[in-house]
């Protein structure tokens, strides 16, 4: 078990699945986790798709990245 309940994690972008920061809400058999994001949506992710995260700093960085991408598209 790589992560425990209530750990903050960052998911990797996998195919069409977007990257996000969330909190582990449930640990399933094997290496699968139920993670809740900022919008309170629940996602099923494998341990290999997750890394530890600092929720405050990572969310701020994520928002800055999103703003930078939006600025790029406005040009």
VMD Tcl script that builds the backbone (N, CA, C; Angstrom):
set m [mol new atoms 225]
animate dup $m
set s [atomselect $m all]
$s set {name element resname resid chain x y z} {
  {N N UNK 1 A 0.855 -1.175 0.000}
  {CA C UNK 1 A 0.000 0.000 0.000}
  {C C UNK 1 A 0.899 1.236 0.000}
  {N N UNK 2 A 0.806 1.996 -1.059}
  {CA C UNK 2 A 1.659 3.154 -1.265}
  {C C UNK 2 A 1.119 4.389 -0.537}
  {N N UNK 3 A -0.198 4.558 -0.532}
  {CA C UNK 3 A -0.833 5.721 0.082}
  {C C UNK 3 A -1.852 5.269 1.116}
  {N N UNK 4 A -2.145 6.148 2.045}
  {CA C UNK 4 A -3.116 5.848 3.087}
  {C C UNK 4 A -4.306 6.786 2.951}
  {N N UNK 5 A -5.386 6.444 3.624}
  {CA C UNK 5 A -6.584 7.277 3.604}
  {C C UNK 5 A -6.228 8.682 4.100}
  {N N UNK 6 A -6.768 9.704 3.441}
  {CA C UNK 6 A -6.573 11.129 3.735}
  {C C UNK 6 A -5.245 11.688 3.246}
  {N N UNK 7 A -4.398 10.892 2.578}
  {CA C UNK 7 A -3.186 11.436 1.955}
  {C C UNK 7 A -3.582 12.304 0.769}
  {N N UNK 8 A -2.822 13.358 0.521}
  {CA C UNK 8 A -3.030 14.202 -0.655}
  {C C UNK 8 A -2.139 13.691 -1.767}
  {N N UNK 9 A -2.711 13.529 -2.956}
  {CA C UNK 9 A -1.979 12.970 -4.090}
  {C C UNK 9 A -2.233 13.792 -5.355}
  {N N UNK 10 A -1.296 13.679 -6.282}
  {CA C UNK 10 A -1.444 14.271 -7.616}
  {C C UNK 10 A -1.534 13.115 -8.590}
  {N N UNK 11 A -2.547 13.142 -9.427}
  {CA C UNK 11 A -2.676 12.082 -10.424}
  {C C UNK 11 A -1.920 12.486 -11.681}
  {N N UNK 12 A -1.370 11.509 -12.341}
  {CA C UNK 12 A -0.703 11.753 -13.618}
  {C C UNK 12 A -1.759 11.815 -14.712}
  {N N UNK 13 A -1.462 12.533 -15.763}
  {CA C UNK 13 A -2.351 12.523 -16.923}
  {C C UNK 13 A -2.139 11.195 -17.641}
  {N N UNK 14 A -3.216 10.445 -17.820}
  {CA C UNK 14 A -3.141 9.142 -18.485}
  {C C UNK 14 A -4.175 9.133 -19.596}
  {N N UNK 15 A -3.707 9.142 -20.842}
  {CA C UNK 15 A -4.637 9.167 -21.976}
  {C C UNK 15 A -5.546 10.373 -21.898}
  {N N UNK 16 A -6.846 10.131 -21.892}
  {CA C UNK 16 A -7.824 11.223 -21.838}
  {C C UNK 16 A -8.104 11.673 -20.406}
  {N N UNK 17 A -7.578 10.953 -19.417}
  {CA C UNK 17 A -7.801 11.323 -18.015}
  {C C UNK 17 A -6.948 12.535 -17.667}
  {N N UNK 18 A -7.570 13.571 -17.149}
  {CA C UNK 18 A -6.847 14.791 -16.785}
  {C C UNK 18 A -6.078 14.604 -15.482}
  {N N UNK 19 A -5.041 15.411 -15.294}
  {CA C UNK 19 A -4.297 15.433 -14.043}
  {C C UNK 19 A -5.058 16.278 -13.027}
  {N N UNK 20 A -5.004 15.897 -11.764}
  {CA C UNK 20 A -5.652 16.683 -10.715}
  {C C UNK 20 A -5.004 16.369 -9.375}
  {N N UNK 21 A -5.306 17.204 -8.385}
  {CA C UNK 21 A -4.844 16.985 -7.020}
  {C C UNK 21 A -6.056 16.631 -6.184}
  {N N UNK 22 A -5.935 15.595 -5.376}
  {CA C UNK 22 A -7.068 15.180 -4.567}
  {C C UNK 22 A -6.631 14.454 -3.315}
  {N N UNK 23 A -7.611 14.028 -2.554}
  {CA C UNK 23 A -7.370 13.353 -1.287}
  {C C UNK 23 A -7.863 11.911 -1.381}
  {N N UNK 24 A -7.026 10.978 -0.931}
  {CA C UNK 24 A -7.406 9.568 -0.933}
  {C C UNK 24 A -8.547 9.374 0.058}
  {N N UNK 25 A -9.657 8.830 -0.421}
  {CA C UNK 25 A -10.822 8.607 0.427}
  {C C UNK 25 A -11.030 7.142 0.757}
  {N N UNK 26 A -10.503 6.269 -0.093}
  {CA C UNK 26 A -10.685 4.837 0.143}
  {C C UNK 26 A -9.542 4.082 -0.517}
  {N N UNK 27 A -9.043 3.068 0.161}
  {CA C UNK 27 A -8.001 2.201 -0.382}
  {C C UNK 27 A -8.660 0.867 -0.704}
  {N N UNK 28 A -8.585 0.461 -1.974}
  {CA C UNK 28 A -9.204 -0.788 -2.413}
  {C C UNK 28 A -8.169 -1.905 -2.435}
  {N N UNK 29 A -8.620 -3.125 -2.666}
  {CA C UNK 29 A -7.706 -4.266 -2.757}
  {C C UNK 29 A -6.671 -4.005 -3.836}
  {N N UNK 30 A -5.478 -4.455 -3.577}
  {CA C UNK 30 A -4.420 -4.253 -4.547}
  {C C UNK 30 A -3.864 -2.851 -4.455}
  {N N UNK 31 A -3.663 -2.243 -5.595}
  {CA C UNK 31 A -3.020 -0.929 -5.663}
  {C C UNK 31 A -3.963 0.091 -6.300}
  {N N UNK 32 A -5.229 0.123 -5.868}
  {CA C UNK 32 A -6.210 1.067 -6.405}
  {C C UNK 32 A -6.747 1.951 -5.289}
  {N N UNK 33 A -7.023 3.206 -5.652}
  {CA C UNK 33 A -7.443 4.197 -4.673}
  {C C UNK 33 A -8.630 4.993 -5.200}
  {N N UNK 34 A -9.542 5.361 -4.304}
  {CA C UNK 34 A -10.621 6.284 -4.632}
  {C C UNK 34 A -10.146 7.649 -4.150}
  {N N UNK 35 A -10.054 8.604 -5.088}
  {CA C UNK 35 A -9.518 9.932 -4.788}
  {C C UNK 35 A -10.590 10.973 -5.073}
  {N N UNK 36 A -10.773 11.919 -4.152}
  {CA C UNK 36 A -11.755 12.991 -4.342}
  {C C UNK 36 A -11.013 14.268 -4.714}
  {N N UNK 37 A -11.458 14.935 -5.783}
  {CA C UNK 37 A -10.819 16.173 -6.228}
  {C C UNK 37 A -11.515 17.390 -5.624}
  {N N UNK 38 A -11.091 18.603 -6.042}
  {CA C UNK 38 A -11.649 19.860 -5.519}
  {C C UNK 38 A -13.136 20.002 -5.795}
  {N N UNK 39 A -13.614 19.414 -6.889}
  {CA C UNK 39 A -15.038 19.505 -7.237}
  {C C UNK 39 A -15.857 18.419 -6.540}
  {N N UNK 40 A -15.219 17.702 -5.628}
  {CA C UNK 40 A -15.842 16.635 -4.850}
  {C C UNK 40 A -16.248 15.439 -5.716}
  {N N UNK 41 A -15.652 15.337 -6.903}
  {CA C UNK 41 A -15.859 14.156 -7.736}
  {C C UNK 41 A -14.919 13.073 -7.240}
  {N N UNK 42 A -15.357 11.840 -7.342}
  {CA C UNK 42 A -14.523 10.714 -6.925}
  {C C UNK 42 A -13.977 10.004 -8.160}
  {N N UNK 43 A -12.701 9.661 -8.090}
  {CA C UNK 43 A -12.016 9.021 -9.201}
  {C C UNK 43 A -11.322 7.760 -8.710}
  {N N UNK 44 A -11.312 6.734 -9.538}
  {CA C UNK 44 A -10.581 5.506 -9.247}
  {C C UNK 44 A -9.240 5.593 -9.966}
  {N N UNK 45 A -8.154 5.476 -9.218}
  {CA C UNK 45 A -6.820 5.565 -9.811}
  {C C UNK 45 A -5.930 4.445 -9.279}
  {N N UNK 46 A -5.015 3.979 -10.130}
  {CA C UNK 46 A -4.011 3.001 -9.724}
  {C C UNK 46 A -2.883 3.741 -9.005}
  {N N UNK 47 A -2.187 3.040 -8.132}
  {CA C UNK 47 A -1.077 3.642 -7.401}
  {C C UNK 47 A 0.011 4.173 -8.319}
  {N N UNK 48 A 0.216 3.520 -9.463}
  {CA C UNK 48 A 1.250 3.958 -10.407}
  {C C UNK 48 A 0.913 5.297 -11.060}
  {N N UNK 49 A -0.353 5.726 -10.982}
  {CA C UNK 49 A -0.780 7.004 -11.566}
  {C C UNK 49 A -0.732 8.140 -10.552}
  {N N UNK 50 A -0.324 7.849 -9.305}
  {CA C UNK 50 A -0.381 8.845 -8.238}
  {C C UNK 50 A 0.993 9.129 -7.647}
  {N N UNK 51 A 1.190 10.385 -7.201}
  {CA C UNK 51 A 2.370 10.777 -6.434}
  {C C UNK 51 A 1.902 11.607 -5.251}
  {N N UNK 52 A 2.727 11.684 -4.206}
  {CA C UNK 52 A 2.391 12.508 -3.034}
  {C C UNK 52 A 2.289 13.965 -3.458}
  {N N UNK 53 A 1.416 14.715 -2.789}
  {CA C UNK 53 A 1.224 16.122 -3.141}
  {C C UNK 53 A 1.076 16.964 -1.888}
  {N N UNK 54 A 1.492 18.220 -2.005}
  {CA C UNK 54 A 1.230 19.230 -0.987}
  {C C UNK 54 A 0.022 19.990 -1.506}
  {N N UNK 55 A -1.152 19.837 -0.900}
  {CA C UNK 55 A -2.383 20.369 -1.497}
  {C C UNK 55 A -2.360 21.867 -1.758}
  {N N UNK 56 A -1.853 22.668 -0.853}
  {CA C UNK 56 A -1.871 24.124 -1.020}
  {C C UNK 56 A -0.914 24.548 -2.133}
  {N N UNK 57 A 0.341 24.146 -2.032}
  {CA C UNK 57 A 1.346 24.557 -3.014}
  {C C UNK 57 A 1.031 23.997 -4.394}
  {N N UNK 58 A 0.659 22.718 -4.475}
  {CA C UNK 58 A 0.388 22.104 -5.770}
  {C C UNK 58 A -0.846 22.706 -6.432}
  {N N UNK 59 A -1.890 23.003 -5.658}
  {CA C UNK 59 A -3.080 23.622 -6.242}
  {C C UNK 59 A -2.763 25.009 -6.770}
  {N N UNK 60 A -1.942 25.785 -6.040}
  {CA C UNK 60 A -1.548 27.110 -6.514}
  {C C UNK 60 A -0.755 27.005 -7.807}
  {N N UNK 61 A 0.169 26.037 -7.870}
  {CA C UNK 61 A 0.964 25.836 -9.087}
  {C C UNK 61 A 0.081 25.391 -10.245}
  {N N UNK 62 A -0.882 24.530 -9.959}
  {CA C UNK 62 A -1.803 24.043 -10.995}
  {C C UNK 62 A -2.610 25.205 -11.572}
  {N N UNK 63 A -3.102 26.069 -10.705}
  {CA C UNK 63 A -3.875 27.229 -11.174}
  {C C UNK 63 A -3.002 28.164 -12.002}
  {N N UNK 64 A -1.753 28.369 -11.591}
  {CA C UNK 64 A -0.838 29.216 -12.354}
  {C C UNK 64 A -0.591 28.616 -13.737}
  {N N UNK 65 A -0.426 27.298 -13.798}
  {CA C UNK 65 A -0.238 26.627 -15.090}
  {C C UNK 65 A -1.468 26.793 -15.977}
  {N N UNK 66 A -2.656 26.672 -15.385}
  {CA C UNK 66 A -3.889 26.835 -16.156}
  {C C UNK 66 A -4.010 28.261 -16.689}
  {N N UNK 67 A -3.664 29.250 -15.856}
  {CA C UNK 67 A -3.714 30.647 -16.313}
  {C C UNK 67 A -2.743 30.872 -17.463}
  {N N UNK 68 A -1.548 30.298 -17.366}
  {CA C UNK 68 A -0.553 30.452 -18.425}
  {C C UNK 68 A -1.053 29.831 -19.726}
  {N N UNK 69 A -1.687 28.662 -19.642}
  {CA C UNK 69 A -2.229 28.030 -20.851}
  {C C UNK 69 A -3.339 28.874 -21.463}
  {N N UNK 70 A -4.188 29.454 -20.619}
  {CA C UNK 70 A -5.279 30.296 -21.121}
  {C C UNK 70 A -4.720 31.541 -21.802}
  {N N UNK 71 A -3.681 32.140 -21.226}
  {CA C UNK 71 A -3.057 33.316 -21.834}
  {C C UNK 71 A -2.518 32.964 -23.218}
  {N N UNK 72 A -1.919 31.780 -23.327}
  {CA C UNK 72 A -1.364 31.342 -24.605}
  {C C UNK 72 A -2.457 31.264 -25.675}
  {N N UNK 73 A -3.622 30.747 -25.317}
  {CA C UNK 73 A -4.704 30.597 -26.283}
  {C C UNK 73 A -5.349 31.924 -26.644}
  {N N UNK 74 A -5.230 32.918 -25.797}
  {CA C UNK 74 A -5.827 34.226 -26.083}
  {C C UNK 74 A -5.024 35.017 -27.101}
  {N N UNK 75 A -3.741 34.695 -27.235}
  {CA C UNK 75 A -2.882 35.452 -28.162}
  {C C UNK 75 A -3.245 35.210 -29.604}
}
mol reanalyze $m
mol bondsrecalc $m
mol representation Tube
mol addrep $m
